């Protein structure tokens, strides 16, 4: 027991799975730690991966494009907007990353464990696509750099010197395929070598960056010939590197959007921003290294924020230097001009190749890891089963190959700028959901959301979400709408098709937070009869024999509270632990499989009567408490196993029992006596709870009754008169009106709308039946209840009653309303009601044809003398014998209203 108490704390991970999964992961992490202990500091573990992810194509091949088209002012505005978005996202990433260990999958793992499998799986697919398109973008950037360095100039058929590579769409696709195959080879064979070479690549990139900065100051003014692909080869354009010039700076301050020479499309703020934003992605590269960091909660916030601030400074500095030294023609029409103005061009070429190839492999590896994580979590079933396969060393080779195939398909787009908008849209969507995850955790106010990084609020999360969504639609409304539509489809598919997970659902925390708030606002002192609704407590001894009753009461609840109650006859003092906890899951599974909207409330008690009292006192919360008790009927009928015949269980592969014990044998003693059963009814009425006794509901085949093509449609018979007291026959007392209301509520349920209400008016000769019928019809009209009224003469029945009549039964309603409630109680001298009379009343009810789907009868109060309880129950049994599905109803609540 002590071990189980400690295990939850020892295996605790806020973002983790079940206890068994966590134990397995702990053992795996322990073995991995023995082989490769955590040793990466902040700089190598976070700063270097983040900088390499952000310094690639945009820095070397598209920064001049951004500045040349947008001008300095708009370029700085773009950087400000982009870094505002990623800044807010970084705060959310740091908060989530310091609230629990991260596993493989990066943003997918973060979002899925925070928001649940629906959001996690759908965003995981979007993040996978973002990485795939990002890898293709970097490969296309590398192809562009290779062709720029070694391609045959446009207009020439034969190359000279190093310019030997032909240029065309299909040749560039071939070059991209070869380079992507190299990335695939490294990811399959040499991924560890690539990881070890990360720092070397970083040094090369930093060296190239330093060379570029020095070149702006050291290079003298020069003209740069530009060969444009769409112009005749004999013609060239000339760009100029002017050195630092105030005139050049002034000319480059404003925007000057032109045609992109690679795609032939006119550029705008949104299209240029889409290209530029690709230089701001990769902010979660450091978070993905949490398993290898010495101090993850210390390194991730500091390293990520440091890298983001450094890249922001570098981008702004280079934008200013380019505007002050290069004319617009050079910036717009020569994407590789940094090599032309460099003091050592080969080093720039090496830097471009190293950075773009590194980024392409990084995105390919990232995409494969996300795909592997999705497959391992089994959210998409067999669709991703192939991606689970790994090599002997644990490398997810099939996920790498599948990712490579998708990247290869994206390469058919042909140009970097063509897919830049799509990549940016995907990353903005992922960043928006990261902010959403943090916002949801913050709003849920869960005590276990305690990130060590505290420099964030729900305001920063909301601003990040708004910024991402606005820029998505500014860049490409079509792409943004399509991405959101695809995300919504994935969400719905995962919600209905994915298996349940043990990660925890943020929706549950948010629902709890809101429900608690609204429950406090639900003031019972403001209840009004106009808004009354039934709130049911159904007592179930064994669900095996009550499946149809559970379904029937679900139709009766009319959007009200529905609680399945169960009493376990045990004494907690004699038990080592609570026996109800293991049963809870079985009851909840039962609710799910029967598709009823019910809560479950279990209790321990020395007797069933005490247990029902406990549930009547304690079930519900605030203004949501049961006002109606529903019991099965107490008779000698042998219980039948309804679950064994129920479609929800006969079609399932699991066993029917669900942990419930076998049904009681016909000869076995019952758990409660007749006296105790009637005592439960009396207790409920004393507590001002309405009472329903359901007999033979297990014989009700609702599907057959309501879907059969017979005419007339199925009927609901309503007898709103106390058949055991013909002298008190009236239709406007509280109990009769409650009985009418319950029959009407059943008729309003979707499954019962085809049924017709038939109301039986018992009359005697000389009692003006038509006047009574007219008054009853007017009452139904005032209550907006549609029912057919049928007059039933019952002189032959009333003659058998013991009591001498003091006046015409069923007299005027005005007189009836003046009678006291006590008059309609079960008579004190119960013994004078003969079995002959009760059987005659039973026959009267039974003779009304055609047979209905269900009958509603008036339930008299139990006698005040507890010694008469068995006789009271005997008379109820005679009254309802052979009637089929029958509900005896006694109401103590005013439930009808003629007001608006």
PEUR-V139674 format. One line per field, one symbol per residue. ss: DSSP state (H for helix, E for strand, C for the rest). phi: phi as a letter, one per 30 degrees, with the letter a starting at -180 (. if undefined). psi: psi as a letter, one per 20 degrees, with the letter a starting at -180 (. if undefined). Layout:
ss=???
phi=???
psi=???
//
This chain:
ss=CHHHHHHHHHCCCCCCCCHHHHHHHHHHHHHHHHHCCCCECHHHHHHHHHHHHHCCHHHHHHHHHHHHHHHHHHHHHHHHHHHHHHHHHHHHHHHHHCCCCCCCCCHHHHHHHHHCHHHHHHHHHHHHHHHHHHHHHHHHHHHHHHHHHHECCCCCCCCECCECECCCHHHHHHHHHHHHHHHHHHHHHCHHHHHHCHHHHHHHHHHHHHHHHHHHHHCCCEEEEECCCCCCCCCCEEEEECCCCHHHHHHCCCCCCCECCCCCCECCHHHHHHHHHCCCCCCCCCHHHHHHECCHHHHHHHHHHHHHHHHHHHHHHHHHHHHHHECHHHHHHCCCHHHHHCCCHHHHHHHHHHHHHHHHHHHHHHHHHHHHHHHHHCCCHHHHHHHHCCCCCCCCHHHHHHHHHHHHHHHHHCCHHHHHHHHHHHHHHHHHHHHHHHHHHHHHCCCCCCCCCCCCCHHHHHHHHHHHHHHHHHHCHHHHHHHHHHHHHHHHHHHHHCCCCCCCCHHHHHHHHHHHHHHHHCCHHHCCHHHCCCCEEEECCCHHHCHHHHHHHHHHCCCCCEEEEEEEECCHHHCCCCCCHHHHHHHHHHHHHHCCCCEEEEEEECCHHHHHHHHHHHCCECCECCCEEEEECCCCCCCCCCCCCCHHHHCCCCCCCCCCCCCCCCCCCCCCCHHHHHHHHHHHHHCCCEEEEEECHHHCCHHHHHHCCCCCCCEEEEECCCCCCHHHCCCCCHHHHHHHHHHHHHHHCHHHCCCEEEEEEEECCCCCHHHHHHHHHHHHHHCCCCCEEEEEECHHHHCCCCCCCCCCCCCCHHHHHHCCHHHHCCCCCHHHCCHHHHHHHHHHHHHCCCCCCEEEEECCCCCCCHHHHHHHHHHHHHHHCCCCCEEEEECCCCCCCCCC
phi=.dddddddddcdbdcdcddddddddddddddddddbddbddddddbdddddddccadddccbddedddddiddddddddddddddddddddddddddccldcbejhdedddddccjdddddddddddddddddddddddddddddddddbddeejccbdbiddbcdcaedddddddddddddddddddccdddddddeddddddddddddddddddccddeaccdbccdcceedcbcbcbccidbddddddcdddbdbcdddcicddbeddddddddddcdjdcddddcedccdbeddddddddddddddddddddddddddddbbddddddcbdcddddcddbeedddddddddddddddddddddddddddddddhdciddceddddbdddjdddddddddddddddddddjbdddcdddddddddddddddddddddddddhdeddbdddcdabddddddddddddddedddaedddddddddddddeddddccdddccdjcdeddddedddeddddddcddcdbddcdbdbcccdbdbeecbdddddddddddhicdbbccbccdbcddccdaddddddeddddddedddhccbcbbcbcadbdddddeedddcdiaidcbdcbccbddcbcdddcddddcdedcdcdddddehiddddddedddddbddddddddddeddddicdbbccciddddcddddccdddbddeccdbcdbdddbddcdabbdedddddddddddddddedcdddcdbcccdbcdichdddddddddddddddhccaccbdbdbdddddddddddcaddidedddddddddddddeddcddddddddddddddeddddcddddaccbdcddddddddceddedddddddcdidiebbdbbcccdbcbcdd
psi=ghghhhhhghjpphjabrggghgghggghgghhhhnqpipagghhggghgghhhodggghiihhgghhghrgghghgggggghgghghhhggghghhjjqqqaqichgggghigirhggggghgghhghghghgghghghhggghghhhjqpqpiqhprqcinipqprghghhgghgghhhggggghhgkhhgghhjghghghgggggggggghhhhhprpqqoppophjqphiqqqprpoiaophggghhjgrqmpappihijqpqrgghhhhghhiiirjijhhhijhijqgnghggggggghggghghgggghghgggghiiprhgghhjnikhhhhjqinghhggggggggggghghghgggghhgggggghikhjcihjhhiiprrhijpmhhhgggghggghhhhihgqghgighggggghhgghghghhghgghghhkphjnmqhojlqrhghghhggggggghghhgnhgggggghggggggggghghhqqqrkhpphhgggggghggghhhinohijqqhhkqqpopooppgoihjjghgghghhhihljapopoqpppnrohhjqhroihghhghgghhggghilqnqrpoqqpqhrhghghgghhhiqapcjnqpipppqrqoajqpqqnhhhiphhhhiqirqhgkjqrqqpqhiqqqiqrhghghhggggghhjlpqpppppkhiionggggiiqjqprrqqoppnlqnhimhikorjjrggghhgggghggghiqgijhiqppoppopqrpjkmhhgggghhhhghghjlpoqppppopkghghhiqhpppirpqkaqhghhiiqqhhhjrpqhmhiioqhggghghghghhiorrprhqqpqpoqqqqhoiijghhghghhgghjpjiboqopppqiqoiqpjr.
//
